[in-house]
Amino acid sequence: MTHEYSREEGLLLRQTLFDRAKRIVVKVGSAVLTDDLGIAVDVIENIAREIAFLHDSGREVILVSSGAVAAGRARINFKRSGSELGIKEKQALAAIGQSSLMQIYDHVFENLGQTTAQVLLTHNDLAVRKRYLNARNTLFALFGFDVIPIINENDTVSVAELRFGDNDMLGAYICNLIEADMFICLTDVVGLYTGNPATDPEARPIYTVDEITAAIEAMASHSKSKLGTGGMQSKLRAAKLVSSGGGSSFIGPGREPEILKKLFSGEMVGTFFLPHKEHISGRKRWIASVLKPQGSLILDDGACTALVKRNRSLLPSGIVEVEGSFGVGDAVHCKSRAGEKIAVGLINYSSADTNKIRGYHSREIERILGYRDSDDVIHRDNMVII
């Protein structure tokens, strides 16, 4: 159950975590960065000053920035609305606008004595373990050079199956990638409210959240944004992912002057999400959050209990049914007979071979398949309980 913090309790918890935060990811959305003319340069200048403030305080900071498509539209005076654009047009506009966006960032950060680096990623860059580690090493090397990385999704080449979904989730993935202490999501809303402040006189802001429950997610509908309800729901999903990795998150107004200075000096603005008390390792965060499961295994009651209660590996004898097509090393969901997702993990056998050995004892694997690479279908070290 989510604890209701008093203003004083919340302030103390927030300030403690802000003081401890040494590695921070700041995500700025299009609703903050853009206006009717394209990119709002004055807003970028304010954001840059705020990030420079964090950097100059000895912290490592990454900026995840949207805005490439909006910059591209402005550069060629493109009039059609976003709802009328196909994927190829959006990719082309991103290609036009990304260089303009970075040119603005380079200029404003240079005026502040800061050096930046552009990093463009697709989901596949993080889904492949070797590329995931390469991206991590590159970001740490940039920190070593005292450079501020600016990350965006590589919209020019991303297709549906390779997309993060939105930059909120990209920011959360980057937090887990570098084991950041804090995720700061700057948007065009003030934060979460108990009700709609425009129609409910008793609606009050939620300053501190210790767990993102269904009740907290329902409050997203009270947050008015250009992005719509889905925009806040996405931010809550991102905060939930960061929390599971041991980081804290903040959602608040990106256009408020000196917003980061206010946060780090203890002002109660926006909504702050505390880290989960028990967090999982970096590798298991990668399995649970970055990889896209390619299929599912339906398990009997005994196997579900062994996984959840006893921290056991999944053996073929507990598998009732195989869904989907997957290869060795792919991520798959483990489900109960009722369809409830109980775990996700990396599988040791293809879908075809798993289907052949399901229901059998491990000692029968070699007789059935002609080989036996492992006694377990998913080892507990490669599995995350949901």
C-alpha positions as CSV (number, residue, x, y, z in Angstrom):
1,M,0.0,0.0,0.0
2,T,1.3,3.5,-0.9
3,H,2.1,5.6,2.2
4,E,0.7,9.1,2.4
5,Y,3.6,11.4,3.3
6,S,3.2,14.7,5.1
7,R,4.8,17.7,3.4
8,E,7.6,17.6,5.9
9,E,8.2,13.9,5.6
10,G,8.3,14.1,1.8
11,L,10.6,17.1,1.9
12,L,13.1,15.3,4.1
13,L,13.0,12.2,1.8
14,R,13.3,14.2,-1.3
15,Q,16.2,16.3,-0.1
16,T,18.1,13.3,1.1
17,L,17.9,11.7,-2.3
18,F,18.7,14.9,-4.2
19,D,21.8,15.4,-2.0
20,R,23.0,11.8,-2.7
21,A,22.3,11.9,-6.4
22,K,25.6,11.9,-8.3
23,R,24.6,10.5,-11.7
24,I,21.4,12.0,-13.2
25,V,19.4,11.6,-16.4
26,V,17.3,14.6,-17.4
27,K,14.6,14.0,-20.1
28,V,13.0,17.0,-21.8
29,G,10.0,16.4,-24.0
30,S,8.7,18.1,-27.2
31,A,5.9,19.8,-25.3
32,V,8.6,21.7,-23.3
33,L,11.0,22.4,-26.2
34,T,8.7,23.4,-29.0
35,D,6.3,26.3,-29.8
36,D,4.3,27.3,-32.8
37,L,7.5,28.3,-34.6
38,G,9.5,25.1,-33.9
39,I,12.2,24.9,-31.3
40,A,11.9,27.4,-28.4
41,V,15.5,28.5,-28.1
42,D,14.9,30.4,-24.9
43,V,13.6,27.2,-23.3
44,I,16.7,25.3,-24.4
45,E,18.9,28.1,-23.0
46,N,17.1,27.7,-19.6
47,I,17.4,23.9,-19.7
48,A,21.1,24.2,-20.6
49,R,21.8,26.6,-17.7
50,E,20.1,24.1,-15.3
51,I,22.1,21.1,-16.6
52,A,25.3,23.1,-16.4
53,F,24.4,23.9,-12.8
54,L,24.2,20.2,-12.0
55,H,27.4,19.4,-14.0
56,D,29.3,22.2,-12.2
57,S,28.2,20.8,-8.9
58,G,30.3,17.7,-9.6
59,R,27.5,15.4,-10.9
60,E,27.4,13.3,-14.1
61,V,24.5,14.4,-16.2
62,I,22.9,13.0,-19.4
63,L,20.3,14.9,-21.3
64,V,17.6,12.9,-23.2
65,S,16.0,15.3,-25.6
66,S,13.1,15.1,-28.0
67,G,12.4,17.8,-30.7
68,A,14.1,16.6,-33.9
69,V,10.9,16.2,-35.8
70,A,9.7,19.7,-34.7
71,A,13.0,21.2,-35.6
72,G,12.8,19.6,-39.1
73,R,9.3,20.9,-39.6
74,A,10.4,24.4,-38.8
75,R,13.5,24.3,-40.9
76,I,11.6,23.5,-44.1
77,N,8.4,25.3,-43.1
78,F,6.4,22.1,-43.2
79,K,2.7,22.8,-42.5
80,R,1.0,19.5,-42.3
81,S,0.0,18.3,-38.8
82,G,1.7,15.4,-37.1
83,S,-1.4,13.2,-37.4
84,E,-1.2,13.5,-41.2
85,L,2.4,12.3,-41.3
86,G,3.5,8.7,-42.3
87,I,6.6,7.0,-40.8
88,K,8.8,7.9,-43.8
89,E,7.9,11.6,-43.5
90,K,8.6,11.6,-39.8
91,Q,11.9,9.9,-40.3
92,A,12.9,12.5,-43.0
93,L,11.9,15.4,-40.8
94,A,13.9,13.9,-37.9
95,A,16.9,13.7,-40.3
96,I,16.5,17.3,-41.2
97,G,15.9,18.5,-37.7
98,Q,18.4,16.5,-35.7
99,S,21.4,18.5,-36.9
100,S,19.6,21.8,-36.2
101,L,18.6,20.7,-32.7
102,M,22.2,19.7,-31.9
103,Q,23.5,22.9,-33.4
104,I,21.3,24.8,-30.9
105,Y,22.4,22.7,-28.0
106,D,26.1,23.0,-29.0
107,H,25.8,26.8,-29.2
108,V,24.0,27.3,-25.9
109,F,26.2,24.9,-23.9
110,E,29.4,26.3,-25.5
111,N,28.4,29.7,-24.2
112,L,28.2,28.1,-20.7
113,G,31.6,26.6,-21.0
114,Q,30.3,23.0,-21.5
115,T,31.1,20.4,-24.2
116,T,28.3,18.1,-25.5
117,A,28.2,14.9,-27.5
118,Q,25.4,13.5,-29.6
119,V,24.4,9.9,-29.1
120,L,21.6,8.4,-31.2
121,L,20.2,5.0,-30.2
122,T,17.6,2.5,-31.4
123,H,16.0,-0.2,-29.2
124,N,18.2,-2.8,-30.9
125,D,21.3,-1.0,-29.6
126,L,20.2,-1.9,-26.1
127,A,18.5,-5.2,-26.8
128,V,21.7,-6.8,-28.0
129,R,23.9,-7.4,-24.9
130,K,27.2,-6.6,-26.6
131,R,25.9,-3.3,-28.1
132,Y,24.2,-2.5,-24.7
133,L,27.6,-2.8,-23.0
134,N,29.3,-0.8,-25.8
135,A,26.8,2.0,-25.3
136,R,27.4,1.9,-21.6
137,N,31.2,2.1,-22.0
138,T,30.8,5.0,-24.5
139,L,28.7,7.0,-22.0
140,F,31.2,6.4,-19.2
141,A,34.1,7.4,-21.5
142,L,32.2,10.7,-22.2
143,F,31.8,11.3,-18.5
144,G,35.6,10.7,-18.2
145,F,36.1,13.5,-20.8
146,D,33.9,15.8,-18.7
147,V,31.3,15.9,-21.6
148,I,27.5,16.1,-21.4
149,P,25.9,13.4,-23.6
150,I,22.7,14.4,-25.4
151,I,20.7,11.3,-26.3
152,N,17.8,10.9,-28.7
153,E,16.2,8.0,-30.4
154,N,17.6,7.5,-33.9
155,D,14.2,8.2,-35.6
156,T,15.7,8.2,-39.1
157,V,16.3,4.5,-39.0
158,S,13.9,3.3,-36.3
159,V,11.0,1.1,-37.3
160,A,8.1,-0.1,-35.1
161,E,9.9,-3.2,-33.8
162,L,13.0,-1.2,-33.0
163,R,11.5,1.8,-31.2
164,F,11.6,2.5,-27.5
165,G,8.0,3.7,-27.8
166,D,8.8,7.2,-26.5
167,N,11.7,9.2,-25.0
168,D,10.3,8.7,-21.5
169,M,11.1,5.0,-21.7
170,L,14.4,5.8,-23.5
171,G,15.3,7.9,-20.5
172,A,14.4,5.1,-18.1
173,Y,16.5,2.6,-20.1
174,I,19.4,5.0,-20.0
175,C,19.0,5.3,-16.2
176,N,19.3,1.6,-15.8
177,L,22.1,1.4,-18.4
178,I,24.4,3.7,-16.4
179,E,22.9,2.9,-13.0
180,A,21.8,6.5,-12.5
181,D,20.6,7.7,-9.1
182,M,17.9,9.9,-10.4
183,F,15.6,10.4,-13.5
184,I,14.2,13.9,-13.9
185,C,11.4,14.1,-16.4
186,L,10.6,17.7,-17.4
187,T,7.3,18.1,-19.1
188,D,4.4,20.6,-19.5
189,V,2.5,19.5,-16.4
190,V,3.0,20.6,-12.8
191,G,2.7,17.0,-11.5
192,L,0.2,14.5,-10.2
193,Y,-3.0,15.6,-8.4
194,T,-5.6,13.7,-6.4
195,G,-8.3,15.1,-8.7
196,N,-8.7,17.5,-11.6
197,P,-7.7,20.9,-10.2
198,A,-9.8,22.6,-12.9
199,T,-13.1,21.1,-11.7
200,D,-12.4,19.7,-8.2
201,P,-11.8,22.4,-5.5
202,E,-10.4,19.8,-3.1
203,A,-7.8,18.4,-5.5
204,R,-4.4,18.6,-4.1
205,P,-0.9,17.9,-5.5
206,I,0.9,14.7,-4.8
207,Y,4.5,15.6,-3.9
208,T,6.0,12.2,-2.9
209,V,5.1,8.7,-4.0
210,D,6.7,5.6,-2.6
211,E,5.1,3.0,-4.9
212,I,3.3,3.4,-8.2
213,T,0.1,1.5,-7.7
214,A,-3.1,1.3,-9.8
215,A,-4.5,4.2,-7.8
216,I,-1.5,6.3,-8.6
217,E,-1.7,5.4,-12.3
218,A,-5.4,6.5,-12.2
219,M,-4.3,9.9,-11.1
220,A,-2.5,10.4,-14.5
221,S,-5.9,11.3,-16.0
222,H,-6.0,14.4,-13.8
223,S,-2.8,15.8,-15.3
224,K,-3.6,18.1,-18.2
225,S,-1.0,18.0,-20.9
226,K,-0.6,18.7,-24.6
227,L,0.6,15.1,-24.8
228,G,-2.7,13.7,-23.4
229,T,-3.3,11.1,-20.7
230,G,-1.1,8.6,-22.5
231,G,1.8,11.0,-22.0
232,M,1.6,10.9,-18.2
233,Q,1.0,7.2,-18.2
234,S,4.2,6.8,-20.1
235,K,6.1,8.9,-17.6
236,L,4.7,6.7,-14.7
237,R,5.9,3.5,-16.5
238,A,9.3,5.1,-16.9
239,A,9.4,6.1,-13.2
240,K,8.3,2.6,-12.2
241,L,11.2,1.1,-14.3
242,V,13.7,3.4,-12.7
243,S,12.4,2.6,-9.2
244,S,12.9,-1.1,-9.8
245,G,16.5,-0.4,-10.5
246,G,17.0,1.5,-7.3
247,G,16.7,5.1,-8.7
248,S,14.4,7.9,-7.8
249,S,12.3,9.9,-10.3
250,F,10.8,13.4,-10.6
251,I,8.0,14.6,-12.9
252,G,7.5,18.3,-13.1
253,P,7.3,21.6,-15.1
254,G,10.1,21.9,-17.6
255,R,9.4,25.6,-18.4
256,E,9.5,26.8,-14.9
257,P,12.6,29.1,-14.4
258,E,15.5,27.5,-12.5
259,I,13.4,24.3,-12.0
260,L,16.4,22.1,-11.2
261,K,17.9,24.6,-8.8
262,K,14.6,24.7,-7.0
263,L,14.4,21.0,-6.8
264,F,17.9,20.5,-5.4
265,S,17.5,23.4,-2.9
266,G,14.4,21.7,-1.4
267,E,11.4,23.4,-2.9
268,M,8.3,21.3,-3.1
269,V,7.5,21.3,-6.8
270,G,6.3,18.5,-9.0
271,T,6.0,14.8,-8.0
272,F,8.8,12.8,-6.7
273,F,9.0,8.9,-6.8
274,L,11.1,7.0,-4.3
275,P,13.3,4.1,-5.3
276,H,11.9,0.6,-4.7
277,K,13.2,-0.9,-1.4
278,E,14.4,-4.0,-3.2
279,H,16.0,-3.5,-6.6
280,I,17.4,-6.0,-9.1
281,S,20.9,-6.3,-10.6
282,G,21.9,-4.5,-13.8
283,R,21.8,-7.7,-16.0
284,K,18.4,-8.6,-14.7
285,R,17.1,-5.1,-15.3
286,W,18.3,-5.5,-18.9
287,I,16.4,-8.7,-19.2
288,A,13.2,-7.4,-17.6
289,S,13.0,-3.9,-19.1
290,V,14.9,-3.7,-22.3
291,L,14.3,-7.0,-24.1
292,K,11.1,-7.6,-25.9
293,P,9.7,-11.2,-25.2
294,Q,9.3,-13.2,-28.3
295,G,6.9,-15.8,-26.9
296,S,5.4,-17.3,-23.7
297,L,5.5,-20.5,-21.7
298,I,2.4,-21.7,-19.9
299,L,3.4,-23.4,-16.6
300,D,1.6,-25.7,-14.2
301,D,1.0,-24.7,-10.6
302,G,4.0,-26.5,-9.3
303,A,6.4,-24.7,-11.7
304,C,4.9,-21.3,-10.8
305,T,5.4,-22.0,-7.1
306,A,9.0,-23.2,-7.7
307,L,9.8,-20.0,-9.6
308,V,8.1,-17.5,-7.4
309,K,8.4,-19.0,-3.9
310,R,11.6,-21.1,-4.1
311,N,13.8,-19.1,-6.6
312,R,14.2,-22.2,-8.8
313,S,15.1,-22.5,-12.5
314,L,12.4,-23.6,-14.9
315,L,12.5,-27.2,-15.9
316,P,10.8,-28.7,-18.9
317,S,8.5,-30.8,-16.8
318,G,6.6,-27.8,-15.6
319,I,5.8,-26.4,-19.1
320,V,2.2,-27.0,-20.2
321,E,2.2,-25.1,-23.5
322,V,4.5,-23.0,-25.8
323,E,3.3,-19.8,-27.4
324,G,5.1,-17.9,-30.2
325,S,8.3,-18.5,-32.1
326,F,11.6,-17.8,-30.5
327,G,15.3,-18.9,-30.7
328,V,17.9,-19.8,-28.1
329,G,18.7,-16.8,-26.0
330,D,15.5,-14.9,-26.7
331,A,13.5,-13.4,-23.9
332,V,10.2,-15.2,-23.1
333,H,7.4,-14.7,-20.6
334,C,6.4,-17.4,-18.1
335,K,2.7,-17.4,-17.4
336,S,0.3,-19.3,-15.1
337,R,-2.5,-21.4,-16.6
338,A,-4.8,-18.3,-15.9
339,G,-2.5,-16.2,-18.2
340,E,-0.9,-14.2,-15.4
341,K,2.7,-13.2,-16.2
342,I,4.9,-14.3,-13.4
343,A,8.4,-14.1,-14.9
344,V,10.6,-13.2,-17.9
345,G,13.8,-14.9,-18.8
346,L,16.4,-15.9,-21.4
347,I,15.5,-19.4,-22.9
348,N,18.0,-22.2,-23.5
349,Y,16.0,-23.9,-26.3
350,S,14.2,-22.8,-29.4
351,S,10.4,-22.8,-29.4
352,A,10.3,-25.9,-31.6
353,D,12.6,-27.8,-29.2
354,T,10.9,-26.5,-26.1
355,N,7.6,-27.8,-27.4
356,K,9.1,-31.2,-27.9
357,I,10.5,-31.5,-24.4
358,R,7.7,-29.8,-22.5
359,G,6.2,-32.0,-19.7
360,Y,9.2,-34.3,-19.7
361,H,11.9,-34.8,-17.1
362,S,15.3,-33.1,-17.8
363,R,17.0,-36.5,-18.1
364,E,14.8,-37.2,-21.2
365,I,16.0,-34.1,-23.1
366,E,18.9,-35.8,-24.9
367,R,16.7,-38.8,-25.9
368,I,14.1,-36.5,-27.4
369,L,16.3,-33.9,-29.1
370,G,19.5,-35.8,-29.6
371,Y,21.4,-33.3,-27.5
372,R,21.2,-31.6,-24.1
373,D,22.6,-28.1,-23.7
374,S,21.1,-27.5,-20.3
375,D,18.9,-29.3,-17.8
376,D,16.8,-26.2,-17.3
377,V,14.8,-24.3,-20.0
378,I,15.5,-21.0,-18.2
379,H,18.1,-20.7,-15.5
380,R,17.2,-18.7,-12.4
381,D,20.2,-16.4,-13.0
382,N,18.7,-15.4,-16.4
383,M,15.2,-14.9,-15.0
384,V,13.3,-12.0,-13.4
385,I,10.1,-12.6,-11.3
386,I,7.5,-10.0,-12.3
